[in-house]
Amino acid sequence: MFILTEAAKTELQNRLQNSYQLIRLQMRKSCFMKAKLTFENAMQANDEIITLDELQFIIDKAECHYFRSKTLDFIPDTTGFKQFEVI
């Protein structure tokens, strides 16, 4: 489905808490190619689950096309704002 960079994998593992098992991956509606990630315990009826490097992502089936053949990367910028991008 998509590739996870080492930087993104490391940041997600650092943020993932034991109480959450799933990472919801969404595109930010206000800024194309920026990804929004939230941590959840359950998936919804319209979600697809994708496992990469022992991390479980859930993506709404209507948004899966945004991530096909793309790379999810973590890029801290110079102002201290950290973001995930789909490149």
N, C-alpha and C positions, 0 to 999 in steps of 0.2 A: 504494500500500500504506500508507505512513505519511509524515508530513511531518517534515522535519529542520529545527530552528531554526538560526539563524545561530550562536548560542552553542554548540550541539552540534556543528555542522559545524566551527567553528574549533577546538574542543577536540579533536575526533577527528583533524583534520589535524595538530595539534601532537603528538599521541600516536602517530600512525601512523608506523612506521619503514619504511624502504625494503625491508627484508627480508620484510615482511608485506604481503600484498595484500588480504586479506579481513578484515572485521570481523564477528565472530560476535556476534549480538544475542540475548540470552536474558532471560527474566523471572527475577528473584531469587525463589527459592521461599520465602524467609523473610519477604519484605516486598513485597506486591503493589504494582505500579506502579513499582517500582524496577527499572532495567534493568542487566544485567551485560553488559559488552562485553569481548571478548578478541580479540586479533589472531592470525590464522592464515594459513597458506599454501595450504591445500587444504580443499575442502568434503567433507562426508560424503554417503553415498548418499541420506539422507532430508532433505537440505537444499534450500532454495530460495534462489536468489541474487537480490538486489534492488540495483539501481544507482540512487543518488540523488546529485546534485551531484558526480559523478565519484568517489564513494565506493562500494565494493562491500560489501554486507552479506550475510551468510548467516544464515538462520533455519531451525531445524528445522521441517519442515512441520506437525508437531503443535502448534507454538507460534505459527504465523503469525496465528491469529485474535486473539492478544493485541495485535497491532500494527496491525490494519486500522483505517483512518480515525482514527488517533491521531497525536500529535505527540511526537517524541523531543526532549527538551530537556536541557540541561546546567545544573545549578543548584548553584553552590558555596554551602554554608551558612556560618553565622557561626562554627562551630567549626573550620573548615578542612577538613572532610570534603566532598569533591566527589562529586557523584552525577549519574547520568543518570536521568531520569524519563520515563515514558510517560504523557502527559496527554491 
